[in-house]
Amino acid sequence: MEMTNRSLLNPYIPHMELSPLYLMEENETNSTAGERNSLDCVQIRIPQELFLALGLISLVENILVVLAIIKNRNLHSPMYYFICCLAVSDMLVSVSNVVETIFMLLNDHGLMDVHPAMLRHLDNVIDVMICSSVVSSLSFLCTIAADRYITIFYALRYHSIMTTQRAVIIIVVVWLVSITSSILFIVYHTDNAVIVCLVTFFCATLVFNAVLYLHMFLLAHVHSRRIMAFNKNRRQSTSMKGAMTLTILLGVFIVCWGPFFLHLILILTCPTSPFCNCFFRNFNLFLILIICNSLIDPLIYAYRSKELRKTLKELVLCSWCFGA
């Protein structure tokens, strides 16, 4: 899951004033202010080409995951439906990032002349797509964690608890809530309540995932201790595998999303502080981290499956053969 738009995501300044598409017509007006700010704090500039490259890589990765799940009937189960939805969420935000970046690059090279009103409308559409993708991605991260939790602690009842029908209902509800909340966020983007909702949602998602994965890890550790007398190496490998999985899942989640939500928290707590203003200036760097999360999601949640890896290899080999 990943946000790449450079307007809605920086609510510190009014929505349209920070939109990259809108800023295409404001660059000269704000150049003096930009020079003054650069004297006060360091600002890391991210080339648009990097946004485009990462967006395309993420798009290809997640398309492969979706196609693999559709192709292989052995993957037609609730767990893989959730993984597929997570890939779709990341894929949609990648498309938004690529489209916006292409518009910006075309304008930078003088190859496009679009009316400002059209840019604003396009920017609003991209904002809604990205915000809904982000909310749905975080929701499906929780859904996948809950599904794995049920698999471990209620293994004998799993198929009666997590039926295909219930999985479809969960998916529909997540998408409806994500789209509706995103539209509301865009409409009321100047209200601090929107920021509070986003920060609360992120913290709740973090706590929810941490509690579930920690409980699962502790269970794996207990099981490994029980078999220690029979196979000490097995105990060590099981414990290390659980620890590494927990570290990767929570570590990537915090590293990729933490700076952005710290950005939102600072907007609420110190919007006029010089230090916070310097932090705000590097917003695009936080977006790069979020995009990287969409690159890593398929590796963590999909590529670790042997069945899915096999199907992905078949898809890649078939595409190469067809291309040859």
Salt bridges, closest charged atoms under 4 A:
GLU100 OE1 - ARG6 NH1 3.66
ASP123 OD2 - HIS15 NE2 3.62
ASP127 OD2 - HIS15 NE2 2.95
GLU314 OE1 - LYS71 NZ 3.73
